[in-house]
Structure formats: structure tokens, C-alpha cells
Amino acid sequence: MTDGLSYRLLRAGLAAASGRVHRRIIEASADPAATQHDVLQRILTDNANTIFGTDHRFGSISGFEDFRRAVPVQTYEDLREAIERQEATRDPCLTAAPPVYYNQTSGTVAAPKNIPLTQAGLARIQRLQRLAAYALSRSTTALGGKVFVVSGAAHEGTMPAGTPYGSASGQLYASQGALLRRRYVLPASVSDITDYDARYLAMAVLGAADRSVTTMATANPSTFVRLMDVLNEHAESVIDAVATGMLPAECAGAIRGEEPRIRRDPQRAAALRRRLEAAGALTYADIWENLRAVVTWTGGSCGLAVERLAPMLTSRCPVFELGYLASEVSGTVNIDPIEGSCVATLADNVFEFAERDAWEDAADDADRGLQTCTLADLELGHDYYVIVTTADGLYRYDMNDIVRVTGWVGRTPVLSFIQKGKGVTSITGEKLYESQVITAVTTSVAELGTVSPFFIMLADESEATYTLYVELASTAPTRAAGTVAGDLAVLVEQSLRDANVEYGAKRASGRLAPLRVTLLAPGTGDAYRRQRVADGQRDVQFKYLRLQYLADCSFGFDAFVAAH
């Protein structure tokens, strides 16, 4: 499989397109300070005459220290008005070049974040994707067969002025060159299926029908865990589709455009059925015997999904880190999958960092903004918050992500994603914000005719679900606790779905389990506060963090459950 003409052409094409890029990033990594200075000056010069650039004196900034003094740390909400104005009027608010695409993701409020990308920005992401593919082909035989890639929808809608938005990964997937596109198992049209059940079933059929897959790739490994669940839930339908060469009716009717072709293969269907009957369930090892690589996120909560995925793989199938990638920035690129060398994209973006403890203890954003350091200042094993400046209009943008330095390429750090920062959790990519939880719970509790003196929502990564612990006021309706909890779960779930597009998507696809609600006895909030103060938090500065990871919360809520 690895010595075919198409494989040799693919490797040659990737080397021609990315070999020089690979060498340049290694050369740039030898002097991160100089590289970052040049990138900063290029971004400032290109956008000096924009409204943002004029307001913040881009033309007179001569280095990092000037930049830090001139531009405060930004959030999306700080930039939302400029992003929306540039789209509506085409005025150069943030970038001289107009955005041609918006990468949509969940925001801190009900409205999603639309991250602008210029034509050059899309080209940069595509260049990094090809570089990652080149690195994989350079050190492994993973691309010797077909590639099963799950990406987002390229076109989910258009902005008011007509610019498309969706998933940039889907947009680039659909526009890859012929050499790569021929190796894809899933056509781009499958990503555009809006019905989650139909989309996953279609992916299961197309995957089961193609025995030549050697690599599978997606951002979050929970996608592959869910896909195998769907395949086994509908095993007979999937196997029948392989035997007949026809998609199930519910899939065919959901696809916009040309229906994917499946080769009729009764022998493969019979083999899959025998394996199913022998083991009771299929795995990826059963359907793809030559699987040699999984490329996905492995850090943060994704590590738990990787653990669940591992028993489904062949014994010779390693899991390679995809890299620190977000809707706002391609933060790292894995230039050596074997070593896991996810080096910062220092030739494309400007990076600042803040020590985790110092950033979290800072009194306000102004203090935080003066505490940042550069790529050249980082220390091995330390955890940092990330602030990025991109050529697509995000200036000193607070990612609210925590990364750890795990190694070096030259003098440039290798970065591993650890978790979202305070006030944000993400089990499977939903990026749930504390403000969304507060709004959802308070409005839902009010709809039940009461108030809540205390509540906290905990992200349980091992169970892929959230648990809401809530104490209701004494004026609560005199209904059974189970009824109140059930009603509250329904209301809060719907509010979170409405407020957060990615939470809704993960729930709809089954990657997130339903919300759990546990009612607490009166006085639980006071007990929680007393423990936090006893643990060292200053009483006068005490703040309830309403959204946390279960692993970060030491309070024993089970001892305070309300009596039924």
C-alpha cells in the first residue's frame, strides 16, 4: 500500500510544497526574539492605517515594549464592534485587507464569536496544515492509504454583508489539492449534513466501506469515540449499506449535492458481520486493519477521550498530537510527530505569555497586561496564559488558555495545551463560559418561581457531562426534589444550547452527556465559602467561581444533598 505511485506522488508533492517551509520554521526557532520582532513589525506596518492602528499609534511602535504600552489586552467583546463594523461597512477597522471568511465559535455571551480571516489568513492556515501533513509523511507511513478526516462544515451561513462563516478547517478541507483530496474517505458534503444522527451514520457507513484507511484525524478524539458508538448502534444498517453500496435513506436524504459513491462489497460486509457476531461490537481495528495513526488533540480533557479510544485501535497505531489549534489562532504546528514537537507558529503570529499564578492573582486587566513575557522568556515545565496578535485583526488577544512548556526546538518552546483558563471549561470543545452558566441558572430558577442563593456547575471530564449543584431559597415550590431537579435540568440545558452554539452541537451529537442537577440543602453555600477561606482564600476577596472542573473542586457536595 505504501509503495504505490499515488503515495510517491503525494510525498513528493508535500515535500515540494512544505519542505522549505519546514526548514524555515526550524531556522526561525533558533532566534525567537528576532523572529517575533520581525513578525510584529510586519503586522503593525501592514495595518498602521486601519482605524484600530491609528487609534493605537501603530506607526510609532518600535518594539514589543512600545506595543504592550500602546495596546491593552483585548477580549472578543472588546473587538466585537470593530469586527461587525468592518463586515458591514468594509471600512478598514482592524485589517487593511478585508475579511473573506469568519471562523465561528462560541462566545462569552449568547452571540457567537466570528473570527475574521483575510485571504492571506486562510492561506497561512492551509500552509500550516500542509506542513503538518508533510511532517507526518516524512517520519511515518501513515499516509500510505486513505485518510479519514472529520472536519466542521465549511459554510454554515453568511454574515449580514454576505461574507461566509463556518469552520475554517472545513473550508480548507473542501479546497485541498487533488493529490490530498483523492485520499480523503469523506467528501466535504458529509460535513454539511445538518442532522447530527444522519451525519454520523453517513460517516460510519463510508468509513466501514473503505478498508484502505491508514490515518484518521479530527480535532477532538471524543468525535471518534462517538462515531464508533453510532456504528455499533446501527451495525446492521451499516453492514447492509456496505453490502448493497447504498447509503441508508435517512443519510441520502440529508446530503446536499451529489451523494457519495460506495462500492458494493458483499464480501466485506460478510467479514464485518462475522467480526460483529464474534465480539459483540466492532472497533476501528476491525474495520481498518492497516490503521497506522490517529492525529488529534491529546492534552487537557481530551486525554480521557484518547484513553477510551485507545482500545479500539490496532496495536501498531500511535496517537499523534494535532497541536494547539483554536478558532482564533493556529498556535503550534507539529513538525515532528514522533517527538511531539508542537512548536509555536512564531513566523506567523506574535505570542505573549503570563505566568499562570500571577495572571490569576492580578487585580485587574491593566495589571495583567503589564506582566506578559515573550517566547524567548519561557521556562521549561512552567504553565502560562496565552495572548496572541495575528495578522487577521486580533491584537493582544487573551485566549484564556493555559499551556505548558514541554521542550524546545532550537530556542523556541514546544507548547502543550493544559486547559481553558478560569471561568471557562471545555470537555469536548464546547467552551462553556461562566457568564453563560450564571445567566442560564438564574433565569431558569426564576422561571420555577424561586431564587438560588448558591450554585456551582462542575465539568466532569471522565463522564463527559456537567453537574449543576444548586441550593434553592426557602420560598421554593413545595414539589418533590426530583421533579424540581428534572425541570431545572431541562430549562438550564435549553438556555445553554441557545447561548452557546458549540455546547448545543456537542449535546446534539452525543459527545456531551445530558446535564445533571443535584439540589443542595440550605446553608451549603455558606459551608462552601467557609472551606475556601479555611483553605487560604482571603475572606474579603472571596469570589464564587460558578463554573469549574470537577478535578479542581475539593468540596464534598454529596454530604449536602437536599433530602427528598
C-alpha positions in Angstrom: 0.0 0.0 0.0 2.9 2.4 0.8 4.8 1.8 -2.4 2.1 2.8 -4.9 2.6 5.6 -7.4 0.0 7.8 -5.8 1.7 7.6 -2.5 5.1 8.5 -4.0 3.5 11.4 -5.8 1.8 12.6 -2.6 5.1 12.5 -0.7 6.9 14.3 -3.5 4.1 16.9 -3.7 4.2 17.6 0.1 7.9 17.8 0.1 7.9 20.3 -2.8 5.2 22.4 -1.1 6.4 22.2 2.5 10.0 21.1 2.7 11.3 24.6 2.5 8.7 25.8 5.0 9.8 23.1 7.4 13.4 24.2 7.2 12.4 27.9 7.6 10.5 27.3 10.8 13.4 25.4 12.3 15.7 28.2 11.3 13.3 30.8 12.8 13.2 28.8 16.0 16.9 29.4 16.6 16.2 33.0 17.4 12.6 33.5 18.6 13.2 37.1 19.8 14.3 38.3 16.4 11.7 36.4 14.5 8.9 37.7 16.7 10.2 41.3 16.4 10.0 41.0 12.6 6.5 39.5 12.6 5.2 42.2 15.0 6.7 45.0 12.8 5.2 43.4 9.7 1.7 43.2 11.3 1.9 46.8 12.6 3.2 48.2 9.3 0.5 46.4 7.2 -2.3 47.6 9.5 -1.0 51.0 10.6 -3.7 52.9 8.6 -6.6 51.0 10.0 -8.9 52.6 12.5 -7.5 50.4 15.3 -4.0 51.0 14.1 -4.4 54.8 14.0 -6.1 54.8 17.5 -3.2 52.8 19.0 -0.4 54.5 17.1 0.9 51.5 15.2 3.1 53.8 13.1 5.2 54.9 16.1 5.6 51.5 17.8 9.2 50.3 17.5 9.1 47.1 19.5 7.4 44.8 22.0 7.6 47.2 25.0 6.0 50.0 23.0 3.3 47.6 21.7 2.5 46.5 25.2 2.1 50.1 26.4 0.1 51.2 23.4 -2.4 48.3 23.2 -4.3 46.9 26.2 -5.1 43.2 26.3 -8.2 42.5 24.3 -11.1 40.1 24.5 -13.5 39.3 21.7 -16.1 41.6 23.3 -13.6 44.5 23.1 -13.3 43.8 19.4 -16.8 42.8 18.5 -18.0 46.2 17.4 -15.0 46.7 15.1 -15.4 43.2 13.6 -19.0 43.8 12.9 -18.5 47.3 11.6 -15.7 46.1 9.2 -18.0 43.4 7.9 -21.0 45.8 7.5 -19.2 48.8 6.0 -16.0 47.4 4.6 -14.1 50.1 6.5 -10.6 49.0 7.5 -11.4 48.8 11.2 -8.9 46.1 12.1 -7.1 45.0 9.0 -6.2 46.7 5.7 -7.2 43.6 3.8 -10.9 42.7 4.1 -12.0 39.5 5.8 -13.2 36.9 3.3 -14.3 34.3 5.9 -15.3 34.1 9.5 -14.4 31.2 11.7 -17.4 30.9 14.0 -17.1 29.6 17.6 -18.9 30.1 20.9 -18.6 33.4 22.7 -18.9 34.6 26.3 -22.4 35.9 25.6 -25.3 34.5 23.6 -24.0 35.8 20.3 -21.2 33.6 18.9 -17.7 34.9 18.1 -17.0 35.4 14.4 -13.2 35.4 14.0 -12.2 37.3 10.8 -9.8 35.7 8.3 -8.4 37.5 5.3 -7.4 35.7 2.1 -3.8 35.7 3.4 -5.0 34.3 6.7 -6.7 31.3 5.0 -3.6 30.7 3.0 -1.5 30.7 6.2 -3.7 28.1 7.9 -3.6 25.9 4.7 0.2 26.2 4.6 0.4 25.0 8.3 -1.9 22.1 7.5 0.2 21.1 4.6 3.3 21.4 6.8 1.8 19.1 9.4 0.9 16.6 6.7 4.5 16.8 5.3 5.9 16.2 8.8 3.7 13.1 9.2 4.7 11.8 5.8 8.4 12.5 6.4 8.6 10.4 9.6 5.8 7.8 9.2 4.0 5.7 6.6 0.7 6.9 8.0 -0.4 8.5 4.7 0.2 5.3 2.7 -3.5 4.6 2.4 -6.7 6.6 2.7 -7.2 9.4 5.3 -10.4 9.5 7.3 -10.7 13.2 8.4 -13.7 14.6 10.3 -13.9 18.4 9.9 -16.5 21.1 10.5 -19.0 22.5 8.0 -17.3 24.8 5.5 -20.4 27.0 5.0 -22.8 27.4 7.9 -24.2 30.8 6.8 -23.4 34.3 5.8 -22.8 37.5 7.7 -25.2 40.4 7.1 -23.0 41.8 4.3 -22.6 38.4 2.7 -19.2 37.0 3.9 -19.5 33.3 4.6 -18.9 31.8 8.1 -18.4 28.3 9.3 -15.4 26.1 10.2 -12.1 27.2 8.6 -10.9 23.6 8.8 -14.0 22.6 6.8 -13.4 25.4 4.3 -9.8 24.3 3.7 -10.7 20.6 3.7 -13.1 21.3 0.8 -10.4 23.3 -1.1 -7.4 21.0 -0.8 -5.4 20.0 -3.9 -6.3 17.0 -5.9 -3.5 14.8 -4.5 -4.8 15.1 -1.0 -8.4 15.2 -1.9 -8.2 11.8 -3.7 -7.1 10.2 -0.4 -10.0 11.5 1.7 -12.6 9.0 2.6 -15.3 11.6 3.4 -16.4 14.1 0.8 -16.9 17.6 2.0 -20.6 17.3 1.5 -20.9 15.0 4.5 -19.6 17.8 6.9 -22.5 19.9 5.6 -25.2 17.5 6.8 -27.1 19.4 9.5 -28.8 16.4 11.1 -26.2 15.0 13.6 -27.6 11.5 13.6 -27.6 11.4 9.8 -24.1 12.8 9.6 -22.6 10.3 12.0 -24.4 7.4 10.3 -23.1 8.5 6.9 -19.6 8.8 8.2 -19.9 5.3 9.8 -21.0 3.8 6.5 -18.4 5.5 4.4 -15.7 4.5 6.9 -16.8 0.9 7.1 -17.0 0.6 3.3 -13.3 1.6 2.8 -10.8 -0.9 4.1 -7.7 1.1 2.9 -7.7 3.7 5.7 -4.3 4.2 7.4 -4.9 7.5 9.1 -7.8 9.1 11.0 -7.8 12.7 12.1 -10.0 15.2 13.8 -9.6 17.9 16.4 -11.4 16.2 19.4 -11.0 12.5 20.0 -14.4 12.3 21.5 -15.7 12.5 17.9 -14.2 9.1 17.1 -15.5 7.6 20.4 -19.0 8.8 19.5 -18.6 7.6 15.9 -17.8 4.1 16.9 -20.8 4.2 19.3 -23.0 5.2 16.4 -21.5 2.5 14.1 -22.3 -0.2 16.7 -25.8 1.2 17.5 -26.6 0.9 13.8 -24.3 -2.0 12.9 -26.9 -3.9 10.8 -27.7 -0.8 8.8 -24.1 0.0 8.3 -23.2 -3.5 7.1 -26.2 -3.7 4.8 -25.1 -0.4 3.3 -21.6 -1.8 2.6 -23.2 -5.0 1.1 -25.5 -3.0 -1.2 -23.4 0.0 -1.9 -26.3 2.3 -0.9 -26.5 4.8 1.9 -29.4 4.4 4.4 -32.3 6.5 3.3 -32.0 8.9 6.3 -28.5 9.7 5.2 -29.1 10.0 1.5 -32.0 12.4 2.0 -29.9 14.7 4.3 -27.0 15.2 1.9 -27.0 18.4 -0.1 -25.5 17.9 -3.6 -24.1 14.8 -5.1 -24.5 11.6 -3.0 -21.2 9.9 -2.1 -20.5 6.7 -4.0 -20.0 3.5 -2.1 -18.6 0.4 -3.8 -20.9 -2.5 -3.4 -18.9 -5.1 -1.4 -20.8 -8.2 -0.1 -17.6 -9.9 0.9 -16.5 -7.1 3.1 -20.0 -6.8 4.6 -19.9 -10.6 5.4 -16.5 -10.2 7.1 -17.7 -7.3 9.2 -20.8 -9.2 10.2 -18.6 -12.2 11.3 -16.4 -9.9 13.5 -19.5 -8.3 15.0 -21.1 -11.7 15.9 -17.8 -12.9 17.3 -17.0 -9.9 19.5 -20.5 -8.3 20.0 -19.2 -4.9 18.9 -16.8 -3.6 16.2 -13.7 -1.5 16.7 -11.6 0.6 14.4 -9.1 -2.3 14.4 -11.8 -4.4 12.9 -12.8 -2.1 10.1 -9.3 -0.7 9.3 -6.6 -3.4 9.8 -3.9 -1.2 8.4 -4.6 1.8 10.6 -1.3 3.4 11.5 -2.0 6.8 13.0 -4.6 8.9 14.8 -4.0 12.7 14.7 -6.0 14.5 17.3 -5.8 16.6 20.4 -4.3 14.7 23.4 -4.0 17.4 26.0 -6.4 18.7 28.6 -9.7 16.8 28.9 -9.0 15.2 25.5 -6.6 12.8 27.2 -9.6 11.0 28.8 -11.2 10.5 25.4 -7.9 9.2 24.0 -7.9 6.6 26.8 -11.3 5.5 25.7 -10.3 5.4 22.1 -7.0 3.5 22.5 -8.6 0.0 23.0 -10.5 0.5 19.7 -7.2 0.9 17.7 -4.7 -1.5 16.2 -1.7 -2.4 18.3 0.6 -0.5 15.9 -1.4 2.7 15.8 0.1 5.6 17.7 -1.9 8.7 18.6 -0.1 11.9 17.4 -0.8 15.3 18.9 -2.6 17.7 16.5 -1.2 20.8 18.1 -2.5 23.9 19.9 -5.2 25.0 17.4 -8.1 27.3 18.1 -10.7 29.2 16.1 -8.7 32.4 16.8 -5.2 31.1 16.0 -3.2 28.1 14.8 -0.9 28.3 17.8 1.5 25.5 17.2 2.4 23.1 14.4 3.7 19.6 15.0 6.9 19.5 12.9 8.0 16.1 14.3 5.0 13.8 15.2 7.3 11.1 16.7 8.9 13.5 19.1 5.7 15.6 19.5 7.4 18.8 18.6 4.5 21.2 18.6 6.4 24.4 18.1 4.8 27.8 18.3 3.9 29.4 14.9 6.4 32.2 15.6 6.8 33.2 11.9 3.0 33.9 11.6 1.8 35.2 14.9 3.1 37.2 17.9 2.9 35.5 21.2 2.9 36.8 24.8 2.6 34.8 28.0 1.8 35.4 31.6 2.7 33.1 34.5 -0.4 31.2 35.5 -0.5 32.1 39.2 0.5 35.8 38.6 -2.2 36.2 35.9 -4.9 34.6 38.1 -3.9 36.7 41.1 -3.7 40.0 39.3 -6.2 42.7 40.5 -7.4 43.7 37.1 -6.7 43.5 33.3 -4.4 46.5 33.4 -2.1 44.8 35.8 -2.2 41.6 33.8 -1.3 43.4 30.6 2.0 44.6 32.1 3.0 41.2 33.3 3.5 39.5 30.0 6.7 38.0 28.6 7.7 36.7 25.2 8.5 33.3 23.6 12.2 33.8 24.4 11.5 34.2 28.1 9.6 31.0 28.8 10.9 28.3 31.2 10.6 24.5 30.9 7.8 22.9 32.8 6.0 26.2 33.6 2.4 27.0 32.9 1.3 30.2 31.1 -1.7 32.0 29.9 -1.5 32.9 26.2 -2.1 36.3 24.5 -1.8 36.4 20.7 -1.5 39.0 18.0 -2.5 37.8 14.5 -2.3 39.4 11.0 -6.1 38.9 10.8 -7.0 41.6 13.3 -6.7 40.1 16.8 -4.3 42.4 18.8 -3.0 41.3 22.2 -6.0 38.9 22.3 -6.5 37.0 25.5 -7.0 33.4 24.6 -7.8 32.4 28.2 -5.9 29.2 27.5 -3.2 27.6 29.7 -0.2 26.0 28.0 2.9 24.3 29.4 6.4 24.3 28.1 7.4 20.7 27.4 10.6 21.0 25.4 12.4 23.1 22.7 13.0 23.3 19.0 16.2 25.4 18.9 15.5 28.1 21.4 11.7 28.2 20.8 9.4 26.3 23.3 7.3 23.3 22.5 3.9 24.1 23.9 1.2 21.7 25.2 -2.4 22.8 25.9 -3.4 22.1 29.5 -6.9 23.6 29.9 -9.0 26.6 29.5 -8.4 29.4 32.0 -10.6 30.4 34.9 -14.3 30.9 34.1 -14.2 28.6 31.0 -14.5 24.9 30.7 -14.3 22.6 27.7 -14.8 18.9 27.9 -15.2 18.2 24.2 -14.7 21.6 22.5 -17.8 23.4 23.7 -16.0 26.2 25.6 -18.7 26.9 28.2 -18.3 30.3 29.9 -19.2 31.2 33.5 -21.3 34.1 32.3 -23.4 31.7 30.2 -23.9 29.4 33.2 -24.9 32.3 35.5 -27.5 33.6 33.0 -28.9 30.1 32.4 -29.2 29.1 36.0 -30.6 32.4 37.3 -33.2 32.7 34.6 -34.2 29.1 34.9 -34.6 29.2 38.6 -36.7 32.4 38.3 -38.9 30.5 35.8 -39.6 28.0 38.6 -40.7 30.8 40.9 -37.7 30.9 43.2 -34.1 32.1 43.6 -30.8 30.4 44.3 -28.5 31.7 47.0 -25.8 29.4 45.8 -25.0 27.2 42.8 -21.9 25.8 41.0 -21.5 23.8 37.8 -18.7 21.2 37.6 -17.3 19.8 34.4 -16.8 16.0 34.8 -14.3 15.1 32.1 -14.4 11.4 32.8 -18.2 11.2 32.2 -18.3 13.9 29.5 -21.0 15.8 31.4 -21.8 18.8 33.6 -23.3 18.6 37.1 -25.2 21.6 38.4 -25.2 21.8 42.2 -27.9 24.3 43.3 -29.2 25.5 46.6 -32.8 26.9 46.3 -34.3 29.5 48.6 -36.8 28.5 51.2 -39.5 30.0 49.0 -39.0 27.3 46.5 -42.1 25.4 45.3 -43.1 22.5 47.6 -42.7 19.9 44.9 -40.6 16.7 45.1 -36.9 17.4 44.8 -36.6 15.1 41.9 -39.3 16.9 39.9 -37.7 20.3 40.6 -34.3 19.0 39.6 -35.7 17.5 36.4 -37.5 20.7 35.4 -34.4 22.8 36.2 -32.2 20.5 34.1 -34.5 20.9 31.1 -34.6 24.7 31.4 -30.9 25.2 32.0 -30.0 22.8 29.2 -32.1 24.8 26.7 -30.7 28.1 27.9 -27.1 26.8 27.4 -27.9 25.5 24.0 -29.4 28.9 23.0 -26.4 30.8 24.4 -23.6 28.6 23.2 -23.6 27.1 19.6 -20.8 24.6 20.4 -22.5 23.4 23.6 -25.6 22.8 21.5 -23.7 21.0 18.8 -21.8 18.7 21.3 -25.1 17.8 23.0 -26.9 17.2 19.7 -24.1 14.9 18.6 -24.0 13.0 21.8 -20.4 13.9 22.6 -21.7 15.6 25.8 -24.0 13.7 28.1 -27.1 15.4 29.5 -26.8 17.9 32.3 -27.2 16.5 35.8 -28.8 18.6 38.5 -28.4 18.0 42.2 -30.4 20.0 44.8 -28.4 21.1 47.9 -29.5 21.6 51.5 -29.9 25.1 52.8 -26.6 26.6 54.1 -24.4 24.7 51.6 -23.1 27.9 50.0 -22.0 29.2 53.4 -20.3 25.9 54.1 -18.5 26.1 50.8 -17.3 29.6 51.5 -16.0 28.6 54.9 -14.0 25.8 53.4 -12.5 28.0 50.7 -11.4 30.6 53.3 -10.0 27.9 55.5 -8.0 26.7 52.5 -6.3 30.1 52.3 -8.5 32.3 50.1 -8.9 35.8 51.7 -12.4 36.3 53.0 -12.6 39.9 51.9 -11.6 39.0 48.4 -13.7 35.8 48.2 -15.5 35.2 44.9 -17.7 32.3 43.9 -16.3 30.6 40.8 -19.6 29.3 39.4 -18.0 27.1 36.7 -15.1 24.8 37.4 -13.7 21.4 36.6 -14.7 18.6 39.0 -11.0 17.8 39.4 -10.3 21.3 40.7 -13.1 21.4 43.3 -12.3 19.7 46.6 -15.6 20.5 48.3 -17.8 17.4 49.1 -21.2 18.3 47.8 -22.5 14.8 48.3 -22.7 15.4 52.0 -25.0 18.4 51.4 -27.7 16.9 49.1 -31.2 18.0 49.9 -33.5 15.5 51.4 -36.3 14.3 49.1 
